[in-house]
Amino acid sequence: MNMYQDPYMTFSDMTSEEMGFLQQATNALSEKQKQYFYMVYSGKRRSPQEILIFTLLGFICIAGVQRFITGQTVMGIFFLITGGFCGIGTIVDLVNHRNIATEYNQKMAYESFQITKMAVQE
């Protein structure tokens, strides 16, 4: 993929750190595999804004939704039971919502890479 056809540019909220990670991860893939990877990854990816919105829901109704959608079920249950650790954990997640999204997206990129390698053989 050349720079003008880079599909990752369609994510308006992608950080340079995430872009670099994805380009490094997909460097060894063929064009067909890169397209498949993009399709799989775009379905799994969470934006920092989504994480922020779900974290704000913790103040209004259900604490820990941001942890459930990022696959951290045990932490989500702890947040749910303790009311977001009495609100302190929810405040910490508000501050760190970008880091939560980046960590989750890196895991999903690795998972998407593994799916791509198994699904699209060259």
Secondary structure, 3 states (H helix, E strand, C coil): CCHHHCHHHHCCCCCHHHHHHHHHHCCCCCHHHHHHHHHHHHHHCCCHHHHHHHHHHHHHCCCCHHHHHCCCHHHHHHHHHHHHHHCHHHHHHHHCHHHHHHHHHHHHHHHHHHHHHHHCCC
